[in-house]
Amino acid sequence: MLKIIHMQQGNFRKKVVRLLPFIISLGLVFPMFCYINSNVRSLKFNVKPFVIYDTTNDTKDVLEKLKTYTKLTKIHTTSQTTVELNQTLSSSTDKHDQEEEIDGKHKCNGCFSESIYLIIDNKDICKPLNMSIDILIMITSSPQNKLIRNAIRDTWLKHTKMNKGNIRYVFLLGESSMTKELEKENVQTKDIILGSFRDTYNNLTYKTLMSFQWATKHCKNAQFVMKTDDDVYVHIPGLKRVIKDNADALKTAVGGSCYRVANPIRDKGSKYYASFESYQEKTYPGYCSGTGYVTTLNVITKIVKISKEVPFFHLEDVYVALCINKIGLRLHPIIGFMLAYDFGNCKNNDQTLVTIHQVSVSMLRRIWEVPCTPN
């Protein structure tokens, strides 16, 4: 809310009013008003980006980094004039993009902006853009998991040929006390996308939508896109196989370990707890487990567009399903996601395996290094 201050006439007629700080409620973007009664002919306000937080379950989660900009003109002394201040969501690190204005009367509270502000973007990962990228793999990670990221780089990400082959990848992270360390890590690896929101479990949806927005902007030459986590082993030969076998279906679907029907968990002690306030329906529209799912860039693009109309929900795989449901696409179960690894049956692994969940660093390296010996 903007505190209203009236300018006095007479000796104060040419003085400019000061605007007090904005107080922003959870996820709300309202038009704000300034009442002026003076002979001021023009007035410009420039406010640097700041952050909105959402307090949920005793944690402070960033909703968006905002920037406001407006210009007031032709204000007369004869009447009190109401001037609407437009709010602009920061759309990128580029100055030009940050100056773009978005109507403050956006019809959906808590929906995603045009682009989540990035601290590290690595926009050259998919270059040259005239080269076709078969698969873009986007991996959610936590700041403290550098050893895990290194282990992944040393094992199944070898298939990307140091991010120069027809498979490319990025690690997805948010802000924390380790942001400086991540910036140093990125100097060496050049494979991190860092968003301007707190790195918490409840902000996984922000990581995912950040990666989708990044992909549609900087990796338009990718055919297929996979989202996975840093505690997952991805069997790249198996991933290639299921993409080839399901290529047509994935043009209009998200595929993986999918559940057509699921119920919200109302137990506050659960990691997957969803309050009635955050989700009022009795069932979810199904979902594909966020541990690993695959689709086309075309579907990702549609999800980014519809996310401006779908309110934020903290379970990212459910949020993606909500978007999919709204645009009339579907979930496509594929065998091979979230399987157990069988060290004694390599043939079975090669034919059916795509992802293994909850893999430790030692197991990840063992899977990669132990020779495949048939029974």
Contacts in CASP RR format, 6 or more apart in sequence:
PFRMAT RR
TARGET T0000
AUTHOR 0000-0000-0000
METHOD contacts of the structure
MODEL  1
MLKIIHMQQGNFRKKVVRLLPFIISLGLVFPMFCYINSNVRSLKFNVKPF
VIYDTTNDTKDVLEKLKTYTKLTKIHTTSQTTVELNQTLSSSTDKHDQEE
EIDGKHKCNGCFSESIYLIIDNKDICKPLNMSIDILIMITSSPQNKLIRN
AIRDTWLKHTKMNKGNIRYVFLLGESSMTKELEKENVQTKDIILGSFRDT
YNNLTYKTLMSFQWATKHCKNAQFVMKTDDDVYVHIPGLKRVIKDNADAL
KTAVGGSCYRVANPIRDKGSKYYASFESYQEKTYPGYCSGTGYVTTLNVI
TKIVKISKEVPFFHLEDVYVALCINKIGLRLHPIIGFMLAYDFGNCKNND
QTLVTIHQVSVSMLRRIWEVPCTPN
1 22 0 8 1.000
1 23 0 8 1.000
1 32 0 8 1.000
2 19 0 8 1.000
2 20 0 8 1.000
2 22 0 8 1.000
2 32 0 8 1.000
2 33 0 8 1.000
2 34 0 8 1.000
2 85 0 8 1.000
3 19 0 8 1.000
3 20 0 8 1.000
4 33 0 8 1.000
4 34 0 8 1.000
4 35 0 8 1.000
5 17 0 8 1.000
5 18 0 8 1.000
5 19 0 8 1.000
5 20 0 8 1.000
5 35 0 8 1.000
6 35 0 8 1.000
6 36 0 8 1.000
6 37 0 8 1.000
7 13 0 8 1.000
7 15 0 8 1.000
7 17 0 8 1.000
7 36 0 8 1.000
7 37 0 8 1.000
7 38 0 8 1.000
7 40 0 8 1.000
9 37 0 8 1.000
9 38 0 8 1.000
9 77 0 8 1.000
12 38 0 8 1.000
13 38 0 8 1.000
13 39 0 8 1.000
13 77 0 8 1.000
14 38 0 8 1.000
14 39 0 8 1.000
14 40 0 8 1.000
15 38 0 8 1.000
16 40 0 8 1.000
16 43 0 8 1.000
17 34 0 8 1.000
17 36 0 8 1.000
19 34 0 8 1.000
19 45 0 8 1.000
22 32 0 8 1.000
22 68 0 8 1.000
24 52 0 8 1.000
24 66 0 8 1.000
26 54 0 8 1.000
26 55 0 8 1.000
26 63 0 8 1.000
27 52 0 8 1.000
27 54 0 8 1.000
27 63 0 8 1.000
27 64 0 8 1.000
27 109 0 8 1.000
27 110 0 8 1.000
27 312 0 8 1.000
28 109 0 8 1.000
28 110 0 8 1.000
29 66 0 8 1.000
29 87 0 8 1.000
29 89 0 8 1.000
29 104 0 8 1.000
29 106 0 8 1.000
29 109 0 8 1.000
29 110 0 8 1.000
30 104 0 8 1.000
30 105 0 8 1.000
31 84 0 8 1.000
31 85 0 8 1.000
31 86 0 8 1.000
31 87 0 8 1.000
31 104 0 8 1.000
31 105 0 8 1.000
32 84 0 8 1.000
32 85 0 8 1.000
32 87 0 8 1.000
33 82 0 8 1.000
33 83 0 8 1.000
33 84 0 8 1.000
33 85 0 8 1.000
34 72 0 8 1.000
34 82 0 8 1.000
34 83 0 8 1.000
34 85 0 8 1.000
35 80 0 8 1.000
35 81 0 8 1.000
35 82 0 8 1.000
36 43 0 8 1.000
36 72 0 8 1.000
36 75 0 8 1.000
36 80 0 8 1.000
36 81 0 8 1.000
36 83 0 8 1.000
37 77 0 8 1.000
37 79 0 8 1.000
37 80 0 8 1.000
37 81 0 8 1.000
38 75 0 8 1.000
38 77 0 8 1.000
39 75 0 8 1.000
39 76 0 8 1.000
39 77 0 8 1.000
40 72 0 8 1.000
40 75 0 8 1.000
41 73 0 8 1.000
41 74 0 8 1.000
41 75 0 8 1.000
42 71 0 8 1.000
42 72 0 8 1.000
42 73 0 8 1.000
42 74 0 8 1.000
43 71 0 8 1.000
43 72 0 8 1.000
43 75 0 8 1.000
44 70 0 8 1.000
44 71 0 8 1.000
44 72 0 8 1.000
45 68 0 8 1.000
45 69 0 8 1.000
45 70 0 8 1.000
45 71 0 8 1.000
45 72 0 8 1.000
45 85 0 8 1.000
46 69 0 8 1.000
47 67 0 8 1.000
47 68 0 8 1.000
47 69 0 8 1.000
48 67 0 8 1.000
49 65 0 8 1.000
49 66 0 8 1.000
49 67 0 8 1.000
49 90 0 8 1.000
49 98 0 8 1.000
49 117 0 8 1.000
50 65 0 8 1.000
50 66 0 8 1.000
50 67 0 8 1.000
51 62 0 8 1.000
51 64 0 8 1.000
51 65 0 8 1.000
51 66 0 8 1.000
51 196 0 8 1.000
52 62 0 8 1.000
52 63 0 8 1.000
52 64 0 8 1.000
52 65 0 8 1.000
52 66 0 8 1.000
53 60 0 8 1.000
53 61 0 8 1.000
53 62 0 8 1.000
53 63 0 8 1.000
54 60 0 8 1.000
54 61 0 8 1.000
54 62 0 8 1.000
54 63 0 8 1.000
55 61 0 8 1.000
56 202 0 8 1.000
56 314 0 8 1.000
57 202 0 8 1.000
57 273 0 8 1.000
59 200 0 8 1.000
59 202 0 8 1.000
60 198 0 8 1.000
61 197 0 8 1.000
61 198 0 8 1.000
61 200 0 8 1.000
61 202 0 8 1.000
61 203 0 8 1.000
62 175 0 8 1.000
62 196 0 8 1.000
62 197 0 8 1.000
62 198 0 8 1.000
62 203 0 8 1.000
62 206 0 8 1.000
63 110 0 8 1.000
63 197 0 8 1.000
63 312 0 8 1.000
64 89 0 8 1.000
64 90 0 8 1.000
64 113 0 8 1.000
64 116 0 8 1.000
64 117 0 8 1.000
64 197 0 8 1.000
65 89 0 8 1.000
65 90 0 8 1.000
65 117 0 8 1.000
65 196 0 8 1.000
65 197 0 8 1.000
66 87 0 8 1.000
66 88 0 8 1.000
66 89 0 8 1.000
66 90 0 8 1.000
67 88 0 8 1.000
67 89 0 8 1.000
67 90 0 8 1.000
67 98 0 8 1.000
68 85 0 8 1.000
68 86 0 8 1.000
68 87 0 8 1.000
68 88 0 8 1.000
69 86 0 8 1.000
69 88 0 8 1.000
69 99 0 8 1.000
69 101 0 8 1.000
70 83 0 8 1.000
70 85 0 8 1.000
70 86 0 8 1.000
72 83 0 8 1.000
75 81 0 8 1.000
75 83 0 8 1.000
86 101 0 8 1.000
86 102 0 8 1.000
86 103 0 8 1.000
86 104 0 8 1.000
87 102 0 8 1.000
87 104 0 8 1.000
88 98 0 8 1.000
88 99 0 8 1.000
88 100 0 8 1.000
88 101 0 8 1.000
88 102 0 8 1.000
89 102 0 8 1.000
89 113 0 8 1.000
89 114 0 8 1.000
89 115 0 8 1.000
90 97 0 8 1.000
90 98 0 8 1.000
90 113 0 8 1.000
90 115 0 8 1.000
90 117 0 8 1.000
90 196 0 8 1.000
91 97 0 8 1.000
91 98 0 8 1.000
91 100 0 8 1.000
91 113 0 8 1.000
91 114 0 8 1.000
91 115 0 8 1.000
91 117 0 8 1.000
92 98 0 8 1.000
92 115 0 8 1.000
92 117 0 8 1.000
92 118 0 8 1.000
92 121 0 8 1.000
93 117 0 8 1.000
93 118 0 8 1.000
93 119 0 8 1.000
93 121 0 8 1.000
97 115 0 8 1.000
100 114 0 8 1.000
102 113 0 8 1.000
102 114 0 8 1.000
106 308 0 8 1.000
107 309 0 8 1.000
108 308 0 8 1.000
108 309 0 8 1.000
108 310 0 8 1.000
108 311 0 8 1.000
109 311 0 8 1.000
110 311 0 8 1.000
110 312 0 8 1.000
111 307 0 8 1.000
111 308 0 8 1.000
111 309 0 8 1.000
111 310 0 8 1.000
111 311 0 8 1.000
111 312 0 8 1.000
112 209 0 8 1.000
112 213 0 8 1.000
112 304 0 8 1.000
112 307 0 8 1.000
112 308 0 8 1.000
112 310 0 8 1.000
112 312 0 8 1.000
113 308 0 8 1.000
114 308 0 8 1.000
115 213 0 8 1.000
115 217 0 8 1.000
116 195 0 8 1.000
116 196 0 8 1.000
116 197 0 8 1.000
116 206 0 8 1.000
116 209 0 8 1.000
116 210 0 8 1.000
116 213 0 8 1.000
117 195 0 8 1.000
117 196 0 8 1.000
118 193 0 8 1.000
118 194 0 8 1.000
118 195 0 8 1.000
118 196 0 8 1.000
118 210 0 8 1.000
118 214 0 8 1.000
119 175 0 8 1.000
119 179 0 8 1.000
119 183 0 8 1.000
119 194 0 8 1.000
119 195 0 8 1.000
119 196 0 8 1.000
120 182 0 8 1.000
120 183 0 8 1.000
120 186 0 8 1.000
120 192 0 8 1.000
120 193 0 8 1.000
120 194 0 8 1.000
120 195 0 8 1.000
121 193 0 8 1.000
121 214 0 8 1.000
121 218 0 8 1.000
122 170 0 8 1.000
122 186 0 8 1.000
122 190 0 8 1.000
122 191 0 8 1.000
122 192 0 8 1.000
122 193 0 8 1.000
123 214 0 8 1.000
123 217 0 8 1.000
123 218 0 8 1.000
124 190 0 8 1.000
124 218 0 8 1.000
125 163 0 8 1.000
125 168 0 8 1.000
125 169 0 8 1.000
125 170 0 8 1.000
125 190 0 8 1.000
125 191 0 8 1.000
125 218 0 8 1.000
125 219 0 8 1.000
126 133 0 8 1.000
126 136 0 8 1.000
126 168 0 8 1.000
126 218 0 8 1.000
126 219 0 8 1.000
126 220 0 8 1.000
126 221 0 8 1.000
126 222 0 8 1.000
129 220 0 8 1.000
129 221 0 8 1.000
130 221 0 8 1.000
131 166 0 8 1.000
131 221 0 8 1.000
132 166 0 8 1.000
132 221 0 8 1.000
132 223 0 8 1.000
133 166 0 8 1.000
133 167 0 8 1.000
133 168 0 8 1.000
133 219 0 8 1.000
133 221 0 8 1.000
133 222 0 8 1.000
133 223 0 8 1.000
134 166 0 8 1.000
134 167 0 8 1.000
134 222 0 8 1.000
134 223 0 8 1.000
134 224 0 8 1.000
134 240 0 8 1.000
134 243 0 8 1.000
135 166 0 8 1.000
135 167 0 8 1.000
135 168 0 8 1.000
135 222 0 8 1.000
135 223 0 8 1.000
135 224 0 8 1.000
135 225 0 8 1.000
135 226 0 8 1.000
135 239 0 8 1.000
135 240 0 8 1.000
135 243 0 8 1.000
135 294 0 8 1.000
136 167 0 8 1.000
136 168 0 8 1.000
136 169 0 8 1.000
136 170 0 8 1.000
136 215 0 8 1.000
136 219 0 8 1.000
136 222 0 8 1.000
136 224 0 8 1.000
136 225 0 8 1.000
136 226 0 8 1.000
136 297 0 8 1.000
137 157 0 8 1.000
137 160 0 8 1.000
137 167 0 8 1.000
137 168 0 8 1.000
137 169 0 8 1.000
137 170 0 8 1.000
137 225 0 8 1.000
137 226 0 8 1.000
137 228 0 8 1.000
137 234 0 8 1.000
138 169 0 8 1.000
138 170 0 8 1.000
138 172 0 8 1.000
138 208 0 8 1.000
138 211 0 8 1.000
138 215 0 8 1.000
138 225 0 8 1.000
138 226 0 8 1.000
138 227 0 8 1.000
138 228 0 8 1.000
139 152 0 8 1.000
139 169 0 8 1.000
139 170 0 8 1.000
139 171 0 8 1.000
139 172 0 8 1.000
139 228 0 8 1.000
139 229 0 8 1.000
139 230 0 8 1.000
140 171 0 8 1.000
140 172 0 8 1.000
140 173 0 8 1.000
140 204 0 8 1.000
140 207 0 8 1.000
140 208 0 8 1.000
140 227 0 8 1.000
140 228 0 8 1.000
140 229 0 8 1.000
140 230 0 8 1.000
141 148 0 8 1.000
141 149 0 8 1.000
141 171 0 8 1.000
141 172 0 8 1.000
141 173 0 8 1.000
141 229 0 8 1.000
141 230 0 8 1.000
142 173 0 8 1.000
142 199 0 8 1.000
142 230 0 8 1.000
143 173 0 8 1.000
143 174 0 8 1.000
143 176 0 8 1.000
143 177 0 8 1.000
143 178 0 8 1.000
143 179 0 8 1.000
143 181 0 8 1.000
143 182 0 8 1.000
143 199 0 8 1.000
144 178 0 8 1.000
145 230 0 8 1.000
146 181 0 8 1.000
146 185 0 8 1.000
147 361 0 8 1.000
148 230 0 8 1.000
148 231 0 8 1.000
148 361 0 8 1.000
148 364 0 8 1.000
149 171 0 8 1.000
149 185 0 8 1.000
149 189 0 8 1.000
149 230 0 8 1.000
151 361 0 8 1.000
151 364 0 8 1.000
151 365 0 8 1.000
152 230 0 8 1.000
152 364 0 8 1.000
153 189 0 8 1.000
153 191 0 8 1.000
154 365 0 8 1.000
154 368 0 8 1.000
155 233 0 8 1.000
155 364 0 8 1.000
155 365 0 8 1.000
155 367 0 8 1.000
155 368 0 8 1.000
156 233 0 8 1.000
156 234 0 8 1.000
156 235 0 8 1.000
156 236 0 8 1.000
156 364 0 8 1.000
156 368 0 8 1.000
157 169 0 8 1.000
159 167 0 8 1.000
159 236 0 8 1.000
160 167 0 8 1.000
160 168 0 8 1.000
160 169 0 8 1.000
161 167 0 8 1.000
163 169 0 8 1.000
163 190 0 8 1.000
163 191 0 8 1.000
167 236 0 8 1.000
168 219 0 8 1.000
168 222 0 8 1.000
169 191 0 8 1.000
170 191 0 8 1.000
170 192 0 8 1.000
170 193 0 8 1.000
170 211 0 8 1.000
170 214 0 8 1.000
171 191 0 8 1.000
171 192 0 8 1.000
171 193 0 8 1.000
171 230 0 8 1.000
172 193 0 8 1.000
172 207 0 8 1.000
172 208 0 8 1.000
172 210 0 8 1.000
172 211 0 8 1.000
173 182 0 8 1.000
173 192 0 8 1.000
173 193 0 8 1.000
173 194 0 8 1.000
173 195 0 8 1.000
173 199 0 8 1.000
173 207 0 8 1.000
174 194 0 8 1.000
174 195 0 8 1.000
174 196 0 8 1.000
174 197 0 8 1.000
174 198 0 8 1.000
174 199 0 8 1.000
174 203 0 8 1.000
174 206 0 8 1.000
174 207 0 8 1.000
175 194 0 8 1.000
175 195 0 8 1.000
175 196 0 8 1.000
175 197 0 8 1.000
175 198 0 8 1.000
175 199 0 8 1.000
176 198 0 8 1.000
176 199 0 8 1.000
179 194 0 8 1.000
182 192 0 8 1.000
182 194 0 8 1.000
183 194 0 8 1.000
185 192 0 8 1.000
186 192 0 8 1.000
186 194 0 8 1.000
193 210 0 8 1.000
193 211 0 8 1.000
193 214 0 8 1.000
195 206 0 8 1.000
195 207 0 8 1.000
195 210 0 8 1.000
197 203 0 8 1.000
197 206 0 8 1.000
201 271 0 8 1.000
201 314 0 8 1.000
202 314 0 8 1.000
203 314 0 8 1.000
204 314 0 8 1.000
204 315 0 8 1.000
204 316 0 8 1.000
205 312 0 8 1.000
205 313 0 8 1.000
205 314 0 8 1.000
205 315 0 8 1.000
205 316 0 8 1.000
205 319 0 8 1.000
207 316 0 8 1.000
208 227 0 8 1.000
208 316 0 8 1.000
208 319 0 8 1.000
208 320 0 8 1.000
209 303 0 8 1.000
209 304 0 8 1.000
209 307 0 8 1.000
209 319 0 8 1.000
211 227 0 8 1.000
212 225 0 8 1.000
212 300 0 8 1.000
212 303 0 8 1.000
212 304 0 8 1.000
212 307 0 8 1.000
213 304 0 8 1.000
215 222 0 8 1.000
215 225 0 8 1.000
215 297 0 8 1.000
215 300 0 8 1.000
216 297 0 8 1.000
216 300 0 8 1.000
216 301 0 8 1.000
216 304 0 8 1.000
219 297 0 8 1.000
220 297 0 8 1.000
222 297 0 8 1.000
223 296 0 8 1.000
223 297 0 8 1.000
224 243 0 8 1.000
224 250 0 8 1.000
224 294 0 8 1.000
224 295 0 8 1.000
224 296 0 8 1.000
224 297 0 8 1.000
225 294 0 8 1.000
225 295 0 8 1.000
225 296 0 8 1.000
225 297 0 8 1.000
225 300 0 8 1.000
226 234 0 8 1.000
226 239 0 8 1.000
226 292 0 8 1.000
226 293 0 8 1.000
226 294 0 8 1.000
227 290 0 8 1.000
227 292 0 8 1.000
227 293 0 8 1.000
227 294 0 8 1.000
228 234 0 8 1.000
228 290 0 8 1.000
228 291 0 8 1.000
228 292 0 8 1.000
228 293 0 8 1.000
228 355 0 8 1.000
229 290 0 8 1.000
229 291 0 8 1.000
229 292 0 8 1.000
229 357 0 8 1.000
231 357 0 8 1.000
231 358 0 8 1.000
231 359 0 8 1.000
232 291 0 8 1.000
232 292 0 8 1.000
232 355 0 8 1.000
232 356 0 8 1.000
232 357 0 8 1.000
232 359 0 8 1.000
233 341 0 8 1.000
233 355 0 8 1.000
233 356 0 8 1.000
233 359 0 8 1.000
233 363 0 8 1.000
233 364 0 8 1.000
233 367 0 8 1.000
234 292 0 8 1.000
234 354 0 8 1.000
234 355 0 8 1.000
235 349 0 8 1.000
235 350 0 8 1.000
235 353 0 8 1.000
235 354 0 8 1.000
235 355 0 8 1.000
235 356 0 8 1.000
237 350 0 8 1.000
238 336 0 8 1.000
238 350 0 8 1.000
238 353 0 8 1.000
238 354 0 8 1.000
239 294 0 8 1.000
239 354 0 8 1.000
239 355 0 8 1.000
242 294 0 8 1.000
242 334 0 8 1.000
242 336 0 8 1.000
242 354 0 8 1.000
243 250 0 8 1.000
243 294 0 8 1.000
246 255 0 8 1.000
246 332 0 8 1.000
246 334 0 8 1.000
249 255 0 8 1.000
249 332 0 8 1.000
250 294 0 8 1.000
250 295 0 8 1.000
250 296 0 8 1.000
250 299 0 8 1.000
250 332 0 8 1.000
251 296 0 8 1.000
251 298 0 8 1.000
251 299 0 8 1.000
252 299 0 8 1.000
252 329 0 8 1.000
252 330 0 8 1.000
253 295 0 8 1.000
253 299 0 8 1.000
253 324 0 8 1.000
253 329 0 8 1.000
253 330 0 8 1.000
253 331 0 8 1.000
253 332 0 8 1.000
254 288 0 8 1.000
254 293 0 8 1.000
254 294 0 8 1.000
254 295 0 8 1.000
254 299 0 8 1.000
254 320 0 8 1.000
254 321 0 8 1.000
254 324 0 8 1.000
254 329 0 8 1.000
254 330 0 8 1.000
254 331 0 8 1.000
254 332 0 8 1.000
255 288 0 8 1.000
255 293 0 8 1.000
255 294 0 8 1.000
255 295 0 8 1.000
255 331 0 8 1.000
255 332 0 8 1.000
255 333 0 8 1.000
255 334 0 8 1.000
256 288 0 8 1.000
256 289 0 8 1.000
256 292 0 8 1.000
256 293 0 8 1.000
256 294 0 8 1.000
256 332 0 8 1.000
256 333 0 8 1.000
256 334 0 8 1.000
256 336 0 8 1.000
256 337 0 8 1.000
256 354 0 8 1.000
257 288 0 8 1.000
257 289 0 8 1.000
257 291 0 8 1.000
257 292 0 8 1.000
257 293 0 8 1.000
257 333 0 8 1.000
257 334 0 8 1.000
257 336 0 8 1.000
257 337 0 8 1.000
257 338 0 8 1.000
257 355 0 8 1.000
258 286 0 8 1.000
258 287 0 8 1.000
258 288 0 8 1.000
258 289 0 8 1.000
258 293 0 8 1.000
258 331 0 8 1.000
258 332 0 8 1.000
258 333 0 8 1.000
258 334 0 8 1.000
259 286 0 8 1.000
259 287 0 8 1.000
259 288 0 8 1.000
259 289 0 8 1.000
259 331 0 8 1.000
260 286 0 8 1.000
260 331 0 8 1.000
260 333 0 8 1.000
261 283 0 8 1.000
261 284 0 8 1.000
261 286 0 8 1.000
262 283 0 8 1.000
262 284 0 8 1.000
262 286 0 8 1.000
262 287 0 8 1.000
262 318 0 8 1.000
263 282 0 8 1.000
263 283 0 8 1.000
263 284 0 8 1.000
264 274 0 8 1.000
264 279 0 8 1.000
264 281 0 8 1.000
264 282 0 8 1.000
264 283 0 8 1.000
264 284 0 8 1.000
265 272 0 8 1.000
265 273 0 8 1.000
265 274 0 8 1.000
266 273 0 8 1.000
266 274 0 8 1.000
266 275 0 8 1.000
266 276 0 8 1.000
267 273 0 8 1.000
272 315 0 8 1.000
274 313 0 8 1.000
274 314 0 8 1.000
274 315 0 8 1.000
278 313 0 8 1.000
278 314 0 8 1.000
279 313 0 8 1.000
279 318 0 8 1.000
284 318 0 8 1.000
284 321 0 8 1.000
284 322 0 8 1.000
285 321 0 8 1.000
285 322 0 8 1.000
285 324 0 8 1.000
285 325 0 8 1.000
286 318 0 8 1.000
286 321 0 8 1.000
286 331 0 8 1.000
287 315 0 8 1.000
287 317 0 8 1.000
287 318 0 8 1.000
287 320 0 8 1.000
287 321 0 8 1.000
287 331 0 8 1.000
288 317 0 8 1.000
288 320 0 8 1.000
288 321 0 8 1.000
288 331 0 8 1.000
288 332 0 8 1.000
288 333 0 8 1.000
289 317 0 8 1.000
289 337 0 8 1.000
289 338 0 8 1.000
290 316 0 8 1.000
290 317 0 8 1.000
291 337 0 8 1.000
291 338 0 8 1.000
291 355 0 8 1.000
291 357 0 8 1.000
292 337 0 8 1.000
292 338 0 8 1.000
292 355 0 8 1.000
293 317 0 8 1.000
293 320 0 8 1.000
293 337 0 8 1.000
294 334 0 8 1.000
299 324 0 8 1.000
299 329 0 8 1.000
302 327 0 8 1.000
302 329 0 8 1.000
303 320 0 8 1.000
303 323 0 8 1.000
303 324 0 8 1.000
303 327 0 8 1.000
306 323 0 8 1.000
306 326 0 8 1.000
306 327 0 8 1.000
307 323 0 8 1.000
309 326 0 8 1.000
310 319 0 8 1.000
310 322 0 8 1.000
310 323 0 8 1.000
310 326 0 8 1.000
312 319 0 8 1.000
313 319 0 8 1.000
313 322 0 8 1.000
321 331 0 8 1.000
324 330 0 8 1.000
324 331 0 8 1.000
334 354 0 8 1.000
335 352 0 8 1.000
336 352 0 8 1.000
336 353 0 8 1.000
336 354 0 8 1.000
336 355 0 8 1.000
337 354 0 8 1.000
337 355 0 8 1.000
338 355 0 8 1.000
338 356 0 8 1.000
338 357 0 8 1.000
339 352 0 8 1.000
339 353 0 8 1.000
339 354 0 8 1.000
339 355 0 8 1.000
339 356 0 8 1.000
340 356 0 8 1.000
341 349 0 8 1.000
341 353 0 8 1.000
341 356 0 8 1.000
341 363 0 8 1.000
341 367 0 8 1.000
342 348 0 8 1.000
342 349 0 8 1.000
343 370 0 8 1.000
344 373 0 8 1.000
344 375 0 8 1.000
345 374 0 8 1.000
345 375 0 8 1.000
346 372 0 8 1.000
346 373 0 8 1.000
346 374 0 8 1.000
347 374 0 8 1.000
349 372 0 8 1.000
350 372 0 8 1.000
356 367 0 8 1.000
359 367 0 8 1.000
END
